[in-house]
Amino acid sequence: MNGSKALYLNCFTSPINAFIVGASRGIGLAFIKQLLQEPCINQVFAGCRSPSEARTLNDLTVNNPSRLHPIQIDLTDEHSVQKSLNHVKQQLNCQPLSLIINCAGFLHNERAGFFPEKKLAEVSPALLQSSLTLHTLGVLLLAKYSEALLARQTHTVFASLSARVGSISDNRLGGWYSYRVSKAAHNMAIKNIAIEWSRRNKHNVCVALHPGSTATELSAPFQHNIAPHKLFSATQAAGYLLSVINQLRPEDTGKFLAWDGQVIPW
Ligand SMILES: NC(=O)c1ccc[n+]([C@@H]2O[C@H](COP(=O)([O-])OP(=O)(O)OC[C@H]3O[C@@H](n4cnc5c(N)ncnc54)[C@H](OP(=O)(O)O)[C@@H]3O)[C@@H](O)[C@H]2O)c1
């Protein structure tokens, strides 16, 4: 699929505002590029830790000054999440958000000495804590501070990128303890948020999404294990996921869905 010029979203009947977190690079940046081509998108907020260093995002902002707004956010820091959502609220000037996509995640971090564990003996408190803080606490904080901004009377989507390896029933290989555990906990967070929100807002759909193996910095050390035809570009992955998002109905809330729309068992 050539995602760069395709239009994906007709599930929103009037112009909407979107917030993408993890927008500096990878799949999050690809979402930003594609959303800017969507006629239904009014304003896009692009959350990342260091907006001034996100060069491609800044170039896009220069060309789309009234639609694209980089926002500083660190999902591991509650104060930062609260401040960002306050900033979004001020910019929106009473308009709601209708689409939130959380793309923040990590699998390895050379500077911190983090690499996914091959065996139990490699498990470390620091890697597990960092993984849980970003993947599990991060999505909860994002939901906590964005819920007041979500539209109440019209269709809204809160989607957070998980990974198939976070499925407990799909786990056949083991390893990658911290990533798997934190993504499984992320999935429980999504299910819980979906249950709570469905009581108050019948128009909201809250889902966990698996993008498929995608050529980004996150997967770079492991791409040699993946057949080329099974490795998506970030543009492809974002396009597939926008197609999935476009099909979502309120009864899908609380599901874990792959890039092709298939339900992944917990
Ligand atoms: N790529 C794959 O094959 C694959 C497969 C399955 C699932 N996924 C999931 O898809 C999501 C996106 O992955 P990707 O491949 O696009 O990774 P990526 O290219 O490495 O991008 C990760 C993004 O997360 C952001 N981030 C990291 N820590 C953050 C924090 N504390 N607060 C806010 N943002 C933070 C990064 O921002 P900075 O620039 O500030 O670091 C970056 O924008 C992740 O959740 C990942 O687990 C990816």
The ligand as a Gaussian input file, in Angstrom:
#p B3LYP/6-31G(d) Opt

LIG

0 1
 N        8.364000      -1.074000      15.037000
 C        7.807000      -2.260000      15.266000
 O        8.155000      -3.284000      14.627000
 C        6.735000      -2.411000      16.318000
 C        6.116000      -3.665000      16.468000
 C        5.142000      -3.812000      17.433000
 C        4.761000      -2.737000      18.220000
 N        5.377000      -1.526000      18.061000
 C        4.957000      -0.423000      18.955000
 O        4.630000       0.711000      18.176000
 C        4.910000       1.899000      18.918000
 C        5.744000       2.855000      18.050000
 O        6.974000       2.225000      17.782000
 P        7.990000       2.734000      16.656000
 O        8.451000       1.526000      15.950000
 O        7.411000       3.871000      15.899000
 O        9.204000       3.228000      17.593000
 P       10.269000       4.410000      17.419000
 O       10.481000       4.755000      16.004000
 O       11.431000       4.001000      18.249000
 O        9.508000       5.649000      18.105000
 C        9.202000       5.610000      19.461000
 C        8.533000       6.910000      19.841000
 O        8.250000       6.864000      21.245000
 C        8.637000       8.122000      21.792000
 N        8.913000       8.040000      23.216000
 C        9.829000       7.264000      23.846000
 N        9.798000       7.505000      25.163000
 C        8.842000       8.455000      25.370000
 C        8.349000       9.129000      26.502000
 N        8.829000       8.904000      27.732000
 N        7.355000      10.041000      26.353000
 C        6.855000      10.310000      25.120000
 N        7.300000       9.709000      23.999000
 C        8.283000       8.797000      24.128000
 C        9.887000       8.481000      21.000000
 O       10.184000       9.839000      21.173000
 P       11.709000      10.407000      21.289000
 O       12.072000      10.805000      19.897000
 O       11.578000      11.538000      22.239000
 O       12.561000       9.293000      21.829000
 C        9.425000       8.129000      19.599000
 O        8.632000       9.168000      19.051000
 C        5.602000       1.453000      20.209000
 O        4.662000       1.398000      21.257000
 C        6.067000       0.044000      19.889000
 O        6.156000      -0.767000      21.050000
 C        6.348000      -1.332000      17.121000

